[in-house]
Amino acid sequence: MLNINEFVKEVGENAVAHGWWEEERSFGELIALCHSELSESLEEYRKGKKVNETYYTCKAPKDVPIICQLDETTTCKGCMDAKPEGIPSELADVVIRVFDMCHHYGIDIESMLLENHEFNKRRPYKHGGKVI
């Protein structure tokens, strides 16, 4: 199992390998991309998808003949051409975007997560007094 910083490195290297860093992107653009993944999660919810529901869409190229052997009890989960969709997938995409940023900027997100979590444990009950 990878630790968080190892996963950050793997995510960042994958983004580079797939051409997402051929041109520099602004910090604001990167934040907007993170926000777009959250918005996609909200859209899944608005479509009536369950919060913990993952479903799959076949993304096989149209000119490649494939044989799906699906019935009522199976899904194409695990197929190389099956794209996971739904709220869990979109939330995972948020984390992947954040991890890519951390890789690019050299942020040790693992230690920051631990530090912030320890701080939050010391905060008072419903600190800040806000409604939400």
C-alpha positions as CSV (number, residue, x, y, z in Angstrom):
1,M,0.0,0.0,0.0
2,L,1.3,3.4,-0.9
3,N,1.6,6.2,1.6
4,I,0.0,9.5,0.7
5,N,3.2,11.2,-0.5
6,E,4.0,8.2,-2.6
7,F,0.6,8.4,-4.2
8,V,1.0,12.1,-4.7
9,K,4.2,11.4,-6.6
10,E,2.5,8.7,-8.7
11,V,-0.5,11.0,-9.5
12,G,1.8,13.8,-10.5
13,E,4.1,11.7,-12.7
14,N,1.0,10.3,-14.4
15,A,-0.3,13.8,-15.2
16,V,3.1,14.7,-16.6
17,A,3.2,11.5,-18.7
18,H,-0.2,12.2,-20.1
19,G,0.7,15.8,-21.2
20,W,-1.1,17.8,-18.6
21,W,2.0,19.8,-17.7
22,E,3.3,20.6,-21.2
23,E,2.2,24.2,-20.6
24,E,2.3,25.9,-17.2
25,R,-1.2,26.4,-15.6
26,S,-1.9,29.1,-13.1
27,F,-2.8,28.4,-9.5
28,G,-6.2,29.8,-10.1
29,E,-6.8,27.5,-13.1
30,L,-5.8,24.5,-11.0
31,I,-8.2,25.5,-8.2
32,A,-11.0,26.0,-10.7
33,L,-10.3,22.4,-12.0
34,C,-10.6,21.1,-8.4
35,H,-13.8,23.0,-8.0
36,S,-15.2,21.6,-11.3
37,E,-14.8,18.1,-10.0
38,L,-16.8,19.1,-6.9
39,S,-19.4,20.5,-9.2
40,E,-19.5,17.3,-11.2
41,S,-20.2,15.5,-7.9
42,L,-23.1,17.8,-7.2
43,E,-24.5,17.2,-10.7
44,E,-24.4,13.4,-10.0
45,Y,-26.4,14.1,-6.9
46,R,-28.9,16.3,-8.8
47,K,-29.4,13.5,-11.3
48,G,-30.6,11.3,-8.4
49,K,-27.5,9.2,-8.0
50,K,-26.9,7.7,-4.5
51,V,-24.0,9.2,-2.6
52,N,-22.2,5.9,-2.5
53,E,-23.2,4.7,-6.0
54,T,-20.6,4.0,-8.6
55,Y,-21.6,3.0,-12.1
56,Y,-19.6,2.4,-15.2
57,T,-19.7,3.8,-18.8
58,C,-18.1,2.0,-21.6
59,K,-15.5,4.2,-23.3
60,A,-14.2,1.7,-25.8
61,P,-13.4,3.4,-29.2
62,K,-16.3,3.1,-31.6
63,D,-14.1,1.4,-34.2
64,V,-12.8,-1.3,-31.9
65,P,-15.1,-4.3,-31.7
66,I,-15.5,-5.5,-28.1
67,I,-17.6,-8.2,-26.6
68,C,-19.2,-7.3,-23.4
69,Q,-20.4,-10.2,-21.4
70,L,-22.8,-8.4,-19.1
71,D,-25.9,-9.6,-17.6
72,E,-28.1,-8.4,-14.7
73,T,-25.7,-9.6,-12.1
74,T,-22.4,-8.2,-13.5
75,T,-21.0,-4.8,-14.4
76,C,-18.1,-3.8,-16.6
77,K,-16.1,-2.9,-13.5
78,G,-12.5,-3.9,-14.1
79,C,-12.8,-3.6,-17.9
80,M,-10.0,-1.4,-19.4
81,D,-12.7,0.6,-21.2
82,A,-15.0,1.1,-18.3
83,K,-15.0,4.6,-16.8
84,P,-16.1,4.8,-13.2
85,E,-18.8,7.4,-12.7
86,G,-20.9,8.8,-9.8
87,I,-20.2,10.8,-6.6
88,P,-17.4,8.6,-5.3
89,S,-15.6,8.8,-8.6
90,E,-15.9,12.6,-8.7
91,L,-14.7,12.9,-5.1
92,A,-11.7,10.7,-6.0
93,D,-11.1,13.1,-9.0
94,V,-11.0,16.0,-6.5
95,V,-8.3,14.3,-4.5
96,I,-6.4,13.4,-7.6
97,R,-6.4,17.0,-8.8
98,V,-5.3,18.2,-5.3
99,F,-2.5,15.6,-5.3
100,D,-1.4,16.6,-8.7
101,M,-1.1,20.2,-7.5
102,C,0.8,19.1,-4.4
103,H,3.3,17.2,-6.7
104,H,3.7,20.2,-8.9
105,Y,4.3,22.7,-6.1
106,G,6.3,20.3,-3.8
107,I,3.7,20.3,-1.0
108,D,4.1,17.6,1.6
109,I,0.4,17.1,1.9
110,E,0.8,14.0,4.1
111,S,2.4,15.9,6.9
112,M,0.0,18.8,6.5
113,L,-3.0,16.5,6.8
114,L,-1.6,15.1,10.0
115,E,-0.8,18.5,11.4
116,N,-4.3,20.0,10.5
117,H,-6.0,16.9,11.9
118,E,-4.2,17.2,15.2
119,F,-5.1,20.9,15.4
120,N,-8.8,20.2,14.6
121,K,-8.9,17.6,17.4
122,R,-8.1,20.4,19.9
123,R,-10.7,22.8,18.6
124,P,-13.9,23.3,20.7
125,Y,-17.2,21.7,19.9
126,K,-18.7,23.2,16.8
127,H,-16.1,26.0,16.9
128,G,-16.9,29.3,15.2
129,G,-20.6,29.2,16.0
130,K,-21.7,29.1,12.4
131,V,-24.9,27.3,11.2
132,I,-23.1,25.2,8.5
